[in-house]
Amino acid sequence: MGDEKLVERVLEDWRTAPIDQRLRGMLGFLEKLTLEPAEVTAADVVPLRAAGLSDEAIEDAIHASVLFNIYDRMADTLGFDVPGPEAFAHGAKMLLRRGYL
């Protein structure tokens, strides 16, 4: 599913990976949201909108990031493993078929 080499490059360093500038901007925003949430202001969204991202896309990315961060912290706290790539691939196929609702 997808370009595994590109995914590896993004995971290694999203700043230098060959990705669309909109995605690079969103990843930078989400990094700040994760590491410095108290520092995020409305000004941080301005470059995303200027790059052509809709408020809906920005909100969707925020929701996905927040949920991942919560699940990751719960896994660390309670000592359970986050599913591996196979489980995520299976879940993605189901979501593509049925949708999120």
Summary of the structure (lengths in Angstrom):
residues: 101
radius of gyration: 15.1
end to end distance: 22.1
largest distance: 41.2
contacts: 211
relative contact order: 0.09
helix: 72%
strand: 0%
